[in-house]
Amino acid sequence: MKSLFATLGATGRLGSTVVIFLSDNGYSFGAHRWQVKRCEYEECHHVPMQVYWPGVAARTETRLVSNVDLAPTIADIADATPLVTQDGRSLVPMITGQAVSGWRTGLLEHWPGGDDVGQWPVNDAVPAYYGIRTARYHYVELGTGEVELYDLRTDPYELVNVASDPAYATARTNLRARLEALKAG
């Protein structure tokens, strides 16, 4: 990364170049007994992302963004008009510190299931699932029929499934409805 910025600076392009640096989703490295990248837990969903925009001060953004936001963002930076409808939204206003209204409050997650041969635990495939992640909750419906609900405010490591806790019945009902709406949309 250092050599990229050095080259941009040496060629006079640093002041007119936006650099987006991101990673792939992470391995769980044994968290929740999974080694894979496709699990339904936070370890498998968070993706580090940094954006260098000339003249824009560094800061951290906490709103929910998704990989579907990348294409609209790059198109916006390039002042291009996509030829097909985009699922995401441009992050440019957020990156440049402009006011953003009506931003999403939940992210759809989906894994269709499949074989994870060679992954640990041996011969176990990550089951299909749909989920919704909000700022506070993570709700998942697995293809096995199991339901998981985590209160990320009190349990950021998703260790206690509160899906059957009566204190979370309203949250579970609301999240299930929001998940169905996201799946339909």
KEGUGU-254481 format. One record per residue (C-alpha): residue number from 1; residue in one letter; x, y, z. Coordinates in steps of 0.02 Angstrom, whole numbers, padded with zeros to 5 digits. Example, Ala and Ser with C-alpha at 12.3 -4.5 7.8 and 13.67 -1.06 7.14 Angstrom:
BEGIN
<nudren=1 vexgu=a X=00615 Y=-00225 Z=00390>
<nudren=2 vexgu=s X=00684 Y=-00053 Z=00357>
! end
This chain:
BEGIN
<nudren=1 vexgu=m X=00000 Y=00000 Z=00000>
<nudren=2 vexgu=k X=00143 Y=00117 Z=00042>
<nudren=3 vexgu=s X=00220 Y=00095 Z=-00131>
<nudren=4 vexgu=l X=00051 Y=00127 Z=-00214>
<nudren=5 vexgu=f X=00036 Y=00295 Z=-00126>
<nudren=6 vexgu=a X=00220 Y=00335 Z=-00162>
<nudren=7 vexgu=t X=00193 Y=00301 Z=-00348>
<nudren=8 vexgu=l X=00033 Y=00404 Z=-00353>
<nudren=9 vexgu=g X=00125 Y=00546 Z=-00267>
<nudren=10 vexgu=a X=00278 Y=00534 Z=-00379>
<nudren=11 vexgu=t X=00170 Y=00538 Z=-00536>
<nudren=12 vexgu=g X=00063 Y=00684 Z=-00474>
<nudren=13 vexgu=r X=-00097 Y=00583 Z=-00464>
<nudren=14 vexgu=l X=-00118 Y=00567 Z=-00275>
<nudren=15 vexgu=g X=-00224 Y=00724 Z=-00263>
<nudren=16 vexgu=s X=-00348 Y=00661 Z=-00393>
<nudren=17 vexgu=t X=-00358 Y=00476 Z=-00352>
<nudren=18 vexgu=v X=-00481 Y=00389 Z=-00236>
<nudren=19 vexgu=v X=-00414 Y=00226 Z=-00166>
<nudren=20 vexgu=i X=-00532 Y=00094 Z=-00098>
<nudren=21 vexgu=f X=-00449 Y=-00042 Z=00002>
<nudren=22 vexgu=l X=-00549 Y=-00190 Z=00065>
<nudren=23 vexgu=s X=-00528 Y=-00371 Z=00106>
<nudren=24 vexgu=d X=-00627 Y=-00528 Z=00080>
<nudren=25 vexgu=n X=-00741 Y=-00587 Z=00218>
<nudren=26 vexgu=g X=-00645 Y=-00669 Z=00359>
<nudren=27 vexgu=y X=-00621 Y=-00846 Z=00413>
<nudren=28 vexgu=s X=-00696 Y=-00888 Z=00580>
<nudren=29 vexgu=f X=-00537 Y=-00977 Z=00638>
<nudren=30 vexgu=g X=-00631 Y=-01093 Z=00754>
<nudren=31 vexgu=a X=-00754 Y=-00966 Z=00825>
<nudren=32 vexgu=h X=-00923 Y=-01050 Z=00846>
<nudren=33 vexgu=r X=-00831 Y=-01211 Z=00797>
<nudren=34 vexgu=w X=-00817 Y=-01157 Z=00615>
<nudren=35 vexgu=q X=-00659 Y=-01132 Z=00512>
<nudren=36 vexgu=v X=-00749 Y=-01075 Z=00356>
<nudren=37 vexgu=k X=-00792 Y=-00905 Z=00281>
<nudren=38 vexgu=r X=-00977 Y=-00938 Z=00252>
<nudren=39 vexgu=c X=-01043 Y=-00956 Z=00429>
<nudren=40 vexgu=e X=-01187 Y=-00851 Z=00492>
<nudren=41 vexgu=y X=-01086 Y=-00764 Z=00627>
<nudren=42 vexgu=e X=-01005 Y=-00592 Z=00634>
<nudren=43 vexgu=e X=-00829 Y=-00662 Z=00607>
<nudren=44 vexgu=c X=-00881 Y=-00719 Z=00433>
<nudren=45 vexgu=h X=-00973 Y=-00560 Z=00385>
<nudren=46 vexgu=h X=-00865 Y=-00413 Z=00435>
<nudren=47 vexgu=v X=-00754 Y=-00348 Z=00297>
<nudren=48 vexgu=p X=-00623 Y=-00215 Z=00331>
<nudren=49 vexgu=m X=-00634 Y=-00067 Z=00213>
<nudren=50 vexgu=q X=-00536 Y=00094 Z=00201>
<nudren=51 vexgu=v X=-00559 Y=00236 Z=00078>
<nudren=52 vexgu=y X=-00430 Y=00369 Z=00040>
<nudren=53 vexgu=w X=-00512 Y=00523 Z=-00035>
<nudren=54 vexgu=p X=-00398 Y=00672 Z=-00064>
<nudren=55 vexgu=g X=-00440 Y=00813 Z=00056>
<nudren=56 vexgu=v X=-00563 Y=00713 Z=00161>
<nudren=57 vexgu=a X=-00518 Y=00691 Z=00344>
<nudren=58 vexgu=a X=-00501 Y=00515 Z=00413>
<nudren=59 vexgu=r X=-00644 Y=00450 Z=00519>
<nudren=60 vexgu=t X=-00738 Y=00291 Z=00560>
<nudren=61 vexgu=e X=-00912 Y=00257 Z=00493>
<nudren=62 vexgu=t X=-01028 Y=00143 Z=00593>
<nudren=63 vexgu=r X=-01180 Y=00133 Z=00479>
<nudren=64 vexgu=l X=-01220 Y=-00033 Z=00398>
<nudren=65 vexgu=v X=-01144 Y=-00047 Z=00225>
<nudren=66 vexgu=s X=-01132 Y=-00196 Z=00109>
<nudren=67 vexgu=n X=-01033 Y=-00259 Z=-00039>
<nudren=68 vexgu=v X=-01184 Y=-00212 Z=-00147>
<nudren=69 vexgu=d X=-01137 Y=-00031 Z=-00112>
<nudren=70 vexgu=l X=-00968 Y=-00046 Z=-00200>
<nudren=71 vexgu=a X=-01027 Y=-00036 Z=-00381>
<nudren=72 vexgu=p X=-01139 Y=00117 Z=-00353>
<nudren=73 vexgu=t X=-00998 Y=00200 Z=-00256>
<nudren=74 vexgu=i X=-00869 Y=00171 Z=-00391>
<nudren=75 vexgu=a X=-00992 Y=00228 Z=-00525>
<nudren=76 vexgu=d X=-01027 Y=00386 Z=-00424>
<nudren=77 vexgu=i X=-00841 Y=00423 Z=-00403>
<nudren=78 vexgu=a X=-00814 Y=00398 Z=-00590>
<nudren=79 vexgu=d X=-00968 Y=00502 Z=-00632>
<nudren=80 vexgu=a X=-01034 Y=00353 Z=-00730>
<nudren=81 vexgu=t X=-01213 Y=00294 Z=-00747>
<nudren=82 vexgu=p X=-01235 Y=00105 Z=-00723>
<nudren=83 vexgu=l X=-01330 Y=00021 Z=-00864>
<nudren=84 vexgu=v X=-01423 Y=-00092 Z=-00743>
<nudren=85 vexgu=t X=-01516 Y=-00055 Z=-00582>
<nudren=86 vexgu=q X=-01401 Y=-00064 Z=-00431>
<nudren=87 vexgu=d X=-01452 Y=-00152 Z=-00270>
<nudren=88 vexgu=g X=-01343 Y=-00043 Z=-00161>
<nudren=89 vexgu=r X=-01317 Y=00143 Z=-00134>
<nudren=90 vexgu=s X=-01168 Y=00254 Z=-00162>
<nudren=91 vexgu=l X=-01060 Y=00280 Z=-00008>
<nudren=92 vexgu=v X=-00990 Y=00443 Z=-00077>
<nudren=93 vexgu=p X=-01098 Y=00557 Z=00033>
<nudren=94 vexgu=m X=-01049 Y=00455 Z=00185>
<nudren=95 vexgu=i X=-00864 Y=00453 Z=00139>
<nudren=96 vexgu=t X=-00858 Y=00640 Z=00106>
<nudren=97 vexgu=g X=-00952 Y=00685 Z=00264>
<nudren=98 vexgu=q X=-01114 Y=00745 Z=00183>
<nudren=99 vexgu=a X=-01282 Y=00720 Z=00267>
<nudren=100 vexgu=v X=-01360 Y=00552 Z=00225>
<nudren=101 vexgu=s X=-01543 Y=00520 Z=00256>
<nudren=102 vexgu=g X=-01645 Y=00363 Z=00245>
<nudren=103 vexgu=w X=-01496 Y=00246 Z=00260>
<nudren=104 vexgu=r X=-01533 Y=00061 Z=00283>
<nudren=105 vexgu=t X=-01558 Y=-00008 Z=00457>
<nudren=106 vexgu=g X=-01536 Y=-00190 Z=00413>
<nudren=107 vexgu=l X=-01432 Y=-00301 Z=00298>
<nudren=108 vexgu=l X=-01491 Y=-00460 Z=00215>
<nudren=109 vexgu=e X=-01376 Y=-00610 Z=00233>
<nudren=110 vexgu=h X=-01392 Y=-00770 Z=00133>
<nudren=111 vexgu=w X=-01296 Y=-00930 Z=00107>
<nudren=112 vexgu=p X=-01377 Y=-01062 Z=-00005>
<nudren=113 vexgu=g X=-01286 Y=-01204 Z=00081>
<nudren=114 vexgu=g X=-01157 Y=-01318 Z=00009>
<nudren=115 vexgu=d X=-01013 Y=-01433 Z=00040>
<nudren=116 vexgu=d X=-00862 Y=-01368 Z=00133>
<nudren=117 vexgu=v X=-00751 Y=-01519 Z=00100>
<nudren=118 vexgu=g X=-00586 Y=-01507 Z=00190>
<nudren=119 vexgu=q X=-00650 Y=-01382 Z=00317>
<nudren=120 vexgu=w X=-00661 Y=-01410 Z=00502>
<nudren=121 vexgu=p X=-00766 Y=-01487 Z=00577>
<nudren=122 vexgu=v X=-00731 Y=-01627 Z=00454>
<nudren=123 vexgu=n X=-00875 Y=-01671 Z=00335>
<nudren=124 vexgu=d X=-00990 Y=-01536 Z=00404>
<nudren=125 vexgu=a X=-01063 Y=-01416 Z=00278>
<nudren=126 vexgu=v X=-01124 Y=-01244 Z=00327>
<nudren=127 vexgu=p X=-01314 Y=-01258 Z=00318>
<nudren=128 vexgu=a X=-01414 Y=-01141 Z=00209>
<nudren=129 vexgu=y X=-01473 Y=-00985 Z=00298>
<nudren=130 vexgu=y X=-01553 Y=-00815 Z=00282>
<nudren=131 vexgu=g X=-01521 Y=-00680 Z=00409>
<nudren=132 vexgu=i X=-01539 Y=-00497 Z=00448>
<nudren=133 vexgu=r X=-01408 Y=-00393 Z=00536>
<nudren=134 vexgu=t X=-01458 Y=-00229 Z=00618>
<nudren=135 vexgu=a X=-01358 Y=-00113 Z=00729>
<nudren=136 vexgu=r X=-01422 Y=-00206 Z=00881>
<nudren=137 vexgu=y X=-01478 Y=-00379 Z=00827>
<nudren=138 vexgu=h X=-01426 Y=-00525 Z=00721>
<nudren=139 vexgu=y X=-01570 Y=-00641 Z=00672>
<nudren=140 vexgu=v X=-01540 Y=-00799 Z=00571>
<nudren=141 vexgu=e X=-01654 Y=-00935 Z=00503>
<nudren=142 vexgu=l X=-01556 Y=-01091 Z=00458>
<nudren=143 vexgu=g X=-01608 Y=-01220 Z=00329>
<nudren=144 vexgu=t X=-01608 Y=-01346 Z=00471>
<nudren=145 vexgu=g X=-01760 Y=-01258 Z=00547>
<nudren=146 vexgu=e X=-01658 Y=-01181 Z=00688>
<nudren=147 vexgu=v X=-01674 Y=-00997 Z=00728>
<nudren=148 vexgu=e X=-01538 Y=-00891 Z=00807>
<nudren=149 vexgu=l X=-01556 Y=-00718 Z=00881>
<nudren=150 vexgu=y X=-01415 Y=-00620 Z=00962>
<nudren=151 vexgu=d X=-01424 Y=-00454 Z=01052>
<nudren=152 vexgu=l X=-01261 Y=-00378 Z=00992>
<nudren=153 vexgu=r X=-01271 Y=-00240 Z=01122>
<nudren=154 vexgu=t X=-01258 Y=-00364 Z=01266>
<nudren=155 vexgu=d X=-01178 Y=-00510 Z=01173>
<nudren=156 vexgu=p X=-01062 Y=-00446 Z=01034>
<nudren=157 vexgu=y X=-00979 Y=-00616 Z=01017>
<nudren=158 vexgu=e X=-01146 Y=-00704 Z=00985>
<nudren=159 vexgu=l X=-01125 Y=-00831 Z=01123>
<nudren=160 vexgu=v X=-01304 Y=-00834 Z=01191>
<nudren=161 vexgu=n X=-01446 Y=-00872 Z=01072>
<nudren=162 vexgu=v X=-01597 Y=-00778 Z=01140>
<nudren=163 vexgu=a X=-01719 Y=-00835 Z=01005>
<nudren=164 vexgu=s X=-01824 Y=-00930 Z=01132>
<nudren=165 vexgu=d X=-01810 Y=-00799 Z=01271>
<nudren=166 vexgu=p X=-01983 Y=-00721 Z=01300>
<nudren=167 vexgu=a X=-01900 Y=-00553 Z=01333>
<nudren=168 vexgu=y X=-01849 Y=-00550 Z=01148>
<nudren=169 vexgu=a X=-02015 Y=-00610 Z=01074>
<nudren=170 vexgu=t X=-02059 Y=-00440 Z=01002>
<nudren=171 vexgu=a X=-01885 Y=-00415 Z=00929>
<nudren=172 vexgu=r X=-01891 Y=-00589 Z=00853>
<nudren=173 vexgu=t X=-02062 Y=-00557 Z=00774>
<nudren=174 vexgu=n X=-02007 Y=-00389 Z=00704>
<nudren=175 vexgu=l X=-01843 Y=-00457 Z=00636>
<nudren=176 vexgu=r X=-01929 Y=-00605 Z=00555>
<nudren=177 vexgu=a X=-02049 Y=-00486 Z=00466>
<nudren=178 vexgu=r X=-01906 Y=-00375 Z=00409>
<nudren=179 vexgu=l X=-01811 Y=-00527 Z=00346>
<nudren=180 vexgu=e X=-01961 Y=-00584 Z=00245>
<nudren=181 vexgu=a X=-01977 Y=-00410 Z=00170>
<nudren=182 vexgu=l X=-01793 Y=-00408 Z=00122>
<nudren=183 vexgu=k X=-01806 Y=-00580 Z=00044>
<nudren=184 vexgu=a X=-01957 Y=-00525 Z=-00057>
<nudren=185 vexgu=g X=-01879 Y=-00361 Z=-00113>
! end
